[in-house]
Amino acid sequence: MREHYRAAGIDETGLGGTPFQQFTRWFQEAVGSGLYEPNAMVVGTVDAAGRPSSRTVLMKSFDERGFVFYTNYGSRKGRELAGNPHVSLLFPWHPIARQVIVTGVAHRTGRDETAAYFRTRPHGSQLGAWASAQSSVVGAREELDRAYAELADRYPPGEQVPVPPEWGGFRVVPEAVEFWQGRENRLHDRLRYVRTPDGEGWRIERLSP
Ligand SMILES: Cc1cc2nc3c(=O)[nH]c(=O)nc-3n(C[C@H](O)[C@H](O)[C@H](O)COP(=O)(O)O)c2cc1C
């Protein structure tokens, strides 16, 4: 279970000017490496008592504004983010000995942006978003299947499915982004972008592995 990482390192001079530029490069490399679901990330939230929870979601877009995922606002994560918008995102790119960790603040995407994305989803996924009150306890699988079947009757293929009111996106605006590259002898590279106090730029610092 002990891997020896032989990858080339990263240093301050070769990094992108912003974490978004650097993320773009690494994300392209993760995609190019054939990694399974490179946009899967672990989202960490905390409840009102400070108890953490995490789960995997798919990042659906990113740009200079932040990283976007879609979910149910009434889910555990949705409720926790409503109470405390501080969040962490972790991309676990183990096969290429890389990890990216974003910490920041989650904001709901606008309804127009949410609707535009919802319309790109397959019809069945659109119905599934209505059928599931995500994170609530379900008596039996049949309840979900019945709810789905009723919706499928109401909205046959080709019929536009409205966006569920409780469903939508979060855009995580980063405060810091760490790029981790596995190296030999456990002397890994860790380079972290931290937003400057004026909010305009980024400071890059190296962390001990
Ligand atoms: C690979 C993978 C991708 C997932 N993508 C999403 C997603 O994009 N949105 C989502 O709400 N849940 C997604 N899930 C399900 C979540 O992990 C989780 O079960 C669900 O969001 C409920 O989480 P919560 O109860 O902590 O809020 C995904 C799970 C896996 C394993």
The ligand as a Tripos MOL2 file, in Angstrom:
@<TRIPOS>MOLECULE
LIG
   31    33     1     0     0
SMALL
NO_CHARGES

@<TRIPOS>ATOM
      1 C1        -19.2700   10.0850   -8.0140 C.3       1 LIG1
      2 C2        -20.4230   10.7350   -7.2820 C.ar      1 LIG1
      3 C3        -20.9590   11.9160   -7.7910 C.ar      1 LIG1
      4 C4        -22.0030   12.5430   -7.1320 C.ar      1 LIG1
      5 N1        -22.4560   13.7420   -7.6180 N.ar      1 LIG1
      6 C5        -23.4170   14.4260   -6.9410 C.ar      1 LIG1
      7 C6        -23.7990   15.7330   -7.3570 C.ar      1 LIG1
      8 O1        -23.2760   16.3080   -8.3390 O.2       1 LIG1
      9 N2        -24.7680   16.3680   -6.6390 N.ar      1 LIG1
     10 C7        -25.3380   15.7900   -5.5320 C.ar      1 LIG1
     11 O2        -26.2120   16.4120   -4.9360 O.2       1 LIG1
     12 N3        -24.9760   14.5620   -5.0980 N.ar      1 LIG1
     13 C8        -24.0200   13.8670   -5.7750 C.ar      1 LIG1
     14 N4        -23.6300   12.6240   -5.3340 N.ar      1 LIG1
     15 C9        -24.2870   12.0520   -4.1280 C.3       1 LIG1
     16 C10       -23.6730   12.6670   -2.8640 C.3       1 LIG1
     17 O3        -22.4220   12.0470   -2.5840 O.3       1 LIG1
     18 C11       -24.5740   12.5520   -1.6290 C.3       1 LIG1
     19 O4        -24.9790   11.2130   -1.4270 O.3       1 LIG1
     20 C12       -25.8290   13.4310   -1.7420 C.3       1 LIG1
     21 O5        -25.5480   14.6780   -2.3620 O.3       1 LIG1
     22 C13       -26.4470   13.6780   -0.3800 C.3       1 LIG1
     23 O6        -25.4760   14.2880    0.4510 O.3       1 LIG1
     24 P1        -25.8530   15.0010    1.8450 P.3       1 LIG1
     25 O7        -26.9200   14.1700    2.5030 O.co2     1 LIG1
     26 O8        -24.5780   15.0180    2.6340 O.co2     1 LIG1
     27 O9        -26.3280   16.3930    1.5240 O.co2     1 LIG1
     28 C14       -22.5700   11.9770   -5.9610 C.ar      1 LIG1
     29 C15       -22.0110   10.7770   -5.4630 C.ar      1 LIG1
     30 C16       -20.9660   10.1800   -6.0990 C.ar      1 LIG1
     31 C17       -20.3800    8.9310   -5.5150 C.3       1 LIG1
@<TRIPOS>BOND
     1     1     2 1
     2     2     3 ar
     3     2    30 ar
     4     3     4 ar
     5     4     5 ar
     6     4    28 ar
     7     5     6 ar
     8     6     7 ar
     9     6    13 1
    10     7     8 2
    11     7     9 ar
    12     9    10 ar
    13    10    11 2
    14    10    12 ar
    15    12    13 ar
    16    13    14 ar
    17    14    15 1
    18    14    28 ar
    19    15    16 1
    20    16    17 1
    21    16    18 1
    22    18    19 1
    23    18    20 1
    24    20    21 1
    25    20    22 1
    26    22    23 1
    27    23    24 1
    28    24    25 2
    29    24    26 1
    30    24    27 1
    31    28    29 ar
    32    29    30 ar
    33    30    31 1
@<TRIPOS>SUBSTRUCTURE
     1 LIG1         1 GROUP 0 **** ****
